[in-house]
Amino acid sequence: MLLVLPVTLPASAHPTSTPTSAAVDPAYPRHSSDGLPGTTVLPGNGRVVPVISNEFSQEIAPGLSYRRWDTTDARGRFRAHLLVGDLAEATLGVRYVGAGKVRHRAPVRRLLTRNNAIAGVNGDFFDIGELGAPLGLGVHRGTLRHGHLRPHAAFVVGRGGKPRIGSISVVTRIREFPELTITSVNSPVVDRHGIGLYTPLWGRTAGAKVIRGSANRREVVIRGGRVVANRKRLSNRMRIHGRVLIGKGRGARQLAALKVGTRVTVRARPAGKPQVVLSSNRILVSDGALTGLNDTELHPRTAVGVNGDTVMLLVVDGRSEYSRGLTMRELGQLLRDLGATDALNLDGGGSSTLVARTPAGRLRVRNDPSDGQQRRVPNGLGFVSRG
C-alpha cells in the first residue's frame, strides 16, 4: 500500500507572494478543449483534514512508477493518478507522442503504442470542433511539428536531456524576403494579418478552414525552393510536397510579391534546439510559487510537473460521483505538494487520460475519462524505456 503524502520543499521554494504575471496564453480555452462549464465551488473552509484512501502503486519500469489514490477534503472526494519518472535513470526517457500527421487524432493508448511508449497522458489543447490540430507548440525528436511565433508556456527537454517548464518560441525566416514574417507553423488557424506555414507533417491542406472566413486570402506553393503557384483560391485536401504559405489579411497582400519562379528559402525551428516540446495554456507553478490561479471551477485535469530530473504526469478524474475534479489552483497546489517546483496545465475535461503498462506488459487506461471512453486527441507525453 502506498501512502501518498505531501513533499515538503525548502522554504526558499515557497515564496510568500505569487508572481504578478502568470504565464497564460489567451489563444487557449481556459480549462478544456471541449469548453464545457465546470461545477462552481466556494473555497473550502480548511477545517477538514484531508483523508487519503484507495491507495495503489506499481513500478512500470526502472525509474518509472504509477500511483493512484483518493483524497476526501472539505470540498468532497477526488481521485488522482500519477506517473513519476526519474530521467537520471539512463534507460528512461520522455517524448512527444503524436498520431502521425499534425491534423490526425487517436486515443492516448494508440498514441503511446505508435511511439513505443510504456506510459503517458494526453497533451495540448486542440481545435476540437474543426481541424483537430493542436493549438500550441510541439517538437518531436528535435523536429518542429507545429507552433506559433508568440512565446509558449511549455514542457521542454533540451539537448542535454534536462526537463524544464518555461517559455519557448518558434524562430521563422524567409531568407530572400526577410520583411515577411511567418507567424505560425501547421496551425489550425492563421493569425490575423499573419502568414501560416504548412509542411508535409500537417497532412492535406484544409482550404478556407484555416483562415476562418477572412475575405483577403492567398496561397503560395513552394517546391524545390521555388514558387510554383500563387493564388487567391486556397486548395483543399491537396497533398503537400514542399511548403505552402497561407496569408490572411495583410499577410495575404504581402504574399502577392512571391511571383511564380521566385526562389524562396523557408526556415522554421524551435528556439534553442530542444529535443521535446509540448506547450499548453498556462504555467501552474513557477519556481515553487503558484501563479494566481482560478479556485472556483472544477474539471478533470491533466498536468506535468518537474523537479530536477524528475518528471510527473498527473491526471485527476472529474465530472463523476466518485471524483469531483479540481480547480486550477488545487491542481497547482497538489503538484507543488507532490514535489514539483514547476508545473504546466495540459488539456483537461474529457481529454484527461492516463495510460500505463500493466505487469503483463499491456497498455491500459488507468483513470476514468469523463467522456466514458478515450477521447481522440492529437498528442501527448509518453515515457519510453530501453530497459
N, C-alpha and C positions, 0 to 999 in steps of 0.2 A: 504493500500500500504506500502510495506517495502522499506525503503531506506537503501541499503547496503553500509556502509561506512567503510573505514579502521579503525582498532582499534589501537590506539597509545599505544605502550608498554613503560615501563620505559626505560630511556636511557641506563641503565645497561644491558638491554636485547637486545640491538642492538650494538654489538661490531663493531668497525670501521674496523677491519680486520677479514677475514673469516678463519676458521680452515685450517691448512696446509694440512691435510689429510682427505678428505671426506670419509664417510663410504660407500664404493662401493664394491659390490660383483662381481668379474669378471666372475663368472659362469653364470651370468644372461645376457639376452639381454639388450640393453641399454634403449629401450623405450617401447616396447610392445612384447607380445608373438608371434604376427603374423609376426614380423620382417619387416613390410612394411616400405619403406622410407617415411619420413615426408617432408612437404614443408619446404624449406630452406628460412629463412628470414634474413635480415640485422637488426642490432639493431635499434630500433626506435630513432627518434631524440629528443623525450621527450618534444616537443613544443606543442603537442596536449593534452589538459586537458581531461582525461577520462570522458566519459558521461555514466551514469547509466540509464538503461531503462528496460521496460518489467518486472517490479518487482512483485513478488508474495511471500506470506508467508502463512504457515499453522502450527498450533500446532498439532503434531501427537499423543502425549501422554504427561502426566505430565513429565516435564523436557526435552522433545524432540520436536524440531521444524524442519521444512523443509523450505528452501529459494531457490528462483530462480531469476536470474537477467541476463541482457545482459550488457556488457561493450564494448564501442567503444573507441578505442585509436589510436595512431599513426600507429599501425600495422593492424588495422581492428577491427572486432567485434568478441567477443566470448560469449558463454552462459555458465553460471556456475550454478550448483545445489549443495546445501549444507545441510547436516544434522548436527545439533548441539545437543548433548546430555550432560546433566549435571548428572554425576554419583553420585553426592551428593544427588540427589533425590532417596529415598530409594526404590522406585518401579521400577527404571530403571537400566538396565544392558546392557553390550555389550559382544558378544561372537563370537567365530569362528563358521562359518556355513559351513558345508560340504555336499557332495552329497551322503554320505554313505561310501563306500569304498574309499580309497585314490585315486584309479585309476578312479573312477566314475566322471562324469561331468553332470551338469544340468544348465539351465538358472538361473540367480540370483533370480528371483521371486520364483522359485521352491525351491532353497536352503533356502530362508527365510521361506517359508511355512513349509518345512520339519523340521526346527529348531524353529518353533513358534516365529519367529522374525517379527517385525512390520515395519522395515525399514532397509536398508543396501546397501552395494556396493559389487562389485567384489573384489577379493583379490590378491593372489600371482601370479606371472608369472608361467607358466606351460609348459610342454612338448607337445606343440600343434600338432606337426607332427607325434608323435609316440604313447606314452602310456597315454597321457592326465593327468599325475600326476603332482602335484606342484613341483617346483624346490627347495623350501626352507623349513622352519621350521613351523610346525603347532601344536598347543596344544588346545584341546577342553575339558573344564571342568577338567583340570589338567592332562589329558591323552595325552601323546605324540603320535601324528599320523604320523608325518614324519619329517625328518630333517637331517642335516649333523653335523659332529664333528666340522667343522670350525665355527667361530663366525658368527652370522647372524645379520643384521640390521633389527629390528623388532618392531612391536607394541606389548606391553606386559601389561597384567593386573595381578598383583600379588595377593597373598592370601588375602591381606587386601582390595582388590578392587580398588587399586590406579592404574590408567593408566600411562604408560610411553612409550617413544620411545628410544631405545638404542640397545646395543649389547647383545646377548644371544647365548648360545651354548648348545649342547647336550652332556650329560655325558654317556659314554657307558663302559661296562666291561663284560668280560667273566671270571668269578671268578676262575675257575680251570686253565685257560690259560691266565694270565694277560699280557703275551707278545704279544697276538693277539689283534689288535685294530679294533673295528667296526667303520668304517668311515662314514656310512650313515644308515638311517632307512627309509624304504619304499620310496626309491628314484627311479626316472625313470632311473638313470644312476649310476652304481657303480664307485666310483673314481678309477683313475689309480692306480694299485697296492693295491687297497683297499679291504675291506670286507663289503658287504652290508647285513643288517639285514632286513628280511621281516616277518611281522606278519599277523595274520588274518585280520587286518584293511586294508592291502594292496589290498586284493582281490585275484584272482587267479594268479599263477605265470606267468611270461611273457617270459620265455626262454632266448635266447641269446640277446633279445632286450635291456636288462638292462646292458649288457657289451659292446655293440656296436662294435662287430667284433673281440674282443680280442681272440686270439687262446688259451691262457692259462686261463682256467676257471675251477671252481669246485663248487659243490653244496653240502651242508651238511644239512640234515633234522633232527630236534630235536623234539622229542615228549616225554612228561613225564619226561623231564630233562635228557634224554639220546639220543645219536646219533643213529638214526635208518637207515640212508643212508648217504653214502659219495661217490660221483660220479663226473666224468668229464662232463657227459651229463646233461644239465640244463633242468629241467622239464618245460613244457608249459601247461598253463591252469589247473594246479593242485590246488585244494583247500588246503589252508594252515591250518593245525591243529598243533599248537605248534609254532615252529620257523624255518625259513630257512635262512641259511647263504650262500651268494654267493661271491666267491673270484675271483678277476681279477688280472692277472699278479702275482706279489709277494704275494698278498693276497691269490690267489689260491694255491700256493705252501705251504703257512702256514697252510691252512685248511686241507691239507693231513694228519696232525698229529692227527686229530679228528677221531679216529677209531670207527667203529660201536660198540655200547655198552658203550662207554665212557660217563661218567657223565659230563654234560655241563650246567652251570647256566648262562644265558644271562640276563644282566640288561641294560636298556636304559631309560633315563629320561631327561627332560629339566633342566638345571641348575637353582637352586633357587626355584623350585617347583611352577611355576606360574600357574594360572588358565586358562589364554588365551594367546596365542601367534600366531601372523601371521607375517611372515617375508617377505621381498621383496629385491629389488636390491640395494636401496640406501636411505640414510637419506638426506632429503632436507633442513631441518632447525635443528640446534643443539644449544640449549641454546640461542635462539634468533638470531643466525647467519646463513646466507646462506652458503652452503658448496661447493662453487666453481662449479657452475652448468652450463651445456650447455645452450646457449642462441640463437641457430640458427635453431633448428629443431622443427616444430610444429606437435603435435599429440593430439588426445583425451587423457585425463588424468584422473587418479583416485589417490587419496592420502588420508592419515589420519593424522590429527594433534591433538596435546594435549596441554592443558594449565591447570595445576592443575587437578581438577576433570572433566574438560570439554573435550569431545571427538568430533572432527569434521571429518565428512566423506564428501569429496569433489569430484565431477565429473565435468569435463569441456568437452563439446562436441567439436568435430573437424571433419576434412575431409568433410566439408559441406560448402555451400554458406553462411549460416547464422552464422556459428561459425567456426573460423579458427583453434581452438585448442590453446595450449600454449606450449612454450618451457619449459624445465625443470626448468630453472631459474625463469621464470614467475610464474610457479606453486608454487615454494617455496616462492617467494615474495608475492603472493596472500594469501597463508596460513598465512604467518607472519603478513600481514596487517590485516587479519581477527582475529588475536589474538593468533595464535599458537606459542608457544615457542619452540616446537619440531615438526617435521613432517617427514613422510615417504612416498616415492613414492610407488604406487602399479601398477599392470599391467594396461597398457593403450591400445590405439588403439581400435580395435573392441571389446575388453573385457570390456571397460569402461561402466558401467551400474549402475544407482541408482534407487532403488525401494522404495516406501513408501506407507503406508496405507492411503487411502482416508477417508474423513469424513463418507462415507458409510461403512467403515470397510473392503474395498477390497484393496489388494496389487496391485499397478500399477507402471509400468515403467515411471519414470518422465523425463528422458533425452531421447535423440535420438541416440541410439547406431549406430556407423558408419557402421556396417555390414548390417544395415537395419532391423535387428532383434536382440534379445538377443543371445549372444554367449553362448554356453555351457562351463562352467568353473568349476574347481574343488572345489573352496572355496571362501569365502568372509568374511566380517564383518557385523554383524547384531545387531541391538538394540532389546532388549526384554523388555516387560513391564508387571508388575504384577498389574498395576492399572486398 
